Amino acid sequence: MNADLPTDETANMPSLPTSLPTSTAMDQPPTPPSATPAKTPKAQLSKGMSHLHGFVTIAETLSATNSTVQSTETASAVLSPLRTSSSRSHDPSNNLKRSDPFQFGSRYLEEGDNIFEFNAWDHVEVDSAYASFSEEQFEKQRQSPVSDWDKKRFNEKPEKWWDLFYAQNTANFFKNRKWLQQEFPVLAEVTREGGPETVLLEVGAGAGNTAFPILKLNKNERLKIHACDFSKKAVGLIRENEAYDERYIRADVWDVAATGPESLPPGLQEESVDIVMMIFIFSALAPEQWEQAVRNIWKVLKPGGTMLFRDYGKGDLAQVRFKKGRYMGENFYVRGDGTRVYFFEREELERIWGGKELGGLDQRAVKGSDDGANSTDNTTEITDKVKDLKLSSTDLIQQTKEAIADECSRDPDGGFERPAFEIVDFGVDRRMLVNRQRKLKMYRCWMQAIFRKPLQDDGNNEVAGTNGVNHANGEAP
């Protein structure tokens, strides 16, 4: 991943720009008394982030190029998070193009390093002080949730808030995601000249900042992109773009969590898509929508088709900075503009896409609700099954969830178990971004994965699959 991250991944942090100067104030010569006074510098932190001051600011004594730290403990706590390898990123021999897109770079911050040498450090685990502060913030957030009235307002028609968002922000608000082919090599394979016939569905296409960079690099006459978003305004921005060419791209309004006849995107049939992309979109769904969204992706993908995924991880600065009145549920928040965001854990996503996560489905089942797809009336029986279990409270909860999962994985008529994708690759991208000018450090956390719909036997011992692309590494067989 490039250090100059897309604006949409930091859009809710306007006070922390990612455009970083190449030198610090300490690198500049002192201003002579007769010189014109310098402009008043911007505030180091906005008022909304003042509560983070002690945990995202960097001590002045650590900003000098050849600074030394008197105490090893101080260095570890302030600027040297845990590293996963002794590799030296600033060694030219290590600055090679990574062969594994899930390595996420090799800039490891070590004791004695100048923290301002790079504007991003890879594989950064937060120190214990920051971790404790984060947990304190999460508890404060839980104690001051949004009101029930607001929760209903934000959950009823989430597309309305995204329409307002795109009405206020032009197509140029987000940076184009030029890093896509580096993170997902299969995109390079399907866009090359003479590449395979490929149908690519982007879910949550927004203003086209994923689709259009792909089209710009595309040399494959047989590639067709379906860009879908549940915001009419966003789809309108895509269609108005001068690069919109109906030969290669089609934009439509579609809710990935829709049910019934609308569960398939316009213009697409069951098992007609080779690749699905979900880049910072799954987090915009409420937990009770996950189940249907996964089913819809499964439904539209060909056997052997892949889903490319990137989204927010728990502990990301965007989560830690939320204050009171934004908490909608565990790891689930509403931003100031009314849009929602969820912060995932790796194991959680592995269960969701691996067919084991309950998501919002078990919540409806426990309450005895009969709405939504695959709800069940068997909760009484399930409760009876766990009454005799003599377990600790933690074990009892887990046993109850597993019992509910067994029932909820089937539809009321039996059969049709919950979709279970193969996990081709999964990585947790933890990094620390550095703002040299304001002397800030920002701990970011993203989840990145490739999920694949298993190949199916057609009954003749021949496997019916996709177009022959190896979706794990982007190579043709």
Secondary structure, 3 states (H helix, E strand, C coil): CCCCCCHHHCCCCCCCCCCCCCCCHHHCCCCCCCCCCCCCCCCCCCHHHHHHHHHHECCHHHCCCCCCCCCHHHHHHHCCCCCCCCCCCCCHHHCCCCCCHHHCCCCCCCCCCCCCCCCEEECCCCCHHHHHHHHHHHHHHHHCECCHHHHHHHHHCHHHHHHHHHHHCCCCCCCCCCCHHHHCCHHHHHHCCCCCCEEEEEECCCCCCCHHHHHHHCCCCCEEEEEEECCHHHHHHHHHCCCCCCCCEEEEECCCCCCHHHHCCCCCCCCCEEEEEEECCHHHCCHHHHHHHHHHHHHHEEEEEEEEEEEEECCCHHHHCCCCCCEEECCEEECCCCCEEECECHHHHHHHHCCCCCCCHHHHHHHCCCCCCCCCCCHHHHHHHHHCCCCCHHHHHHHHHHHHHHHHCCCCCCCCCCCCCEEEEEEEEEEEEEECCCCEEEEEEEEEEEEECCCEECCCCCEECCCCCECCCCECC
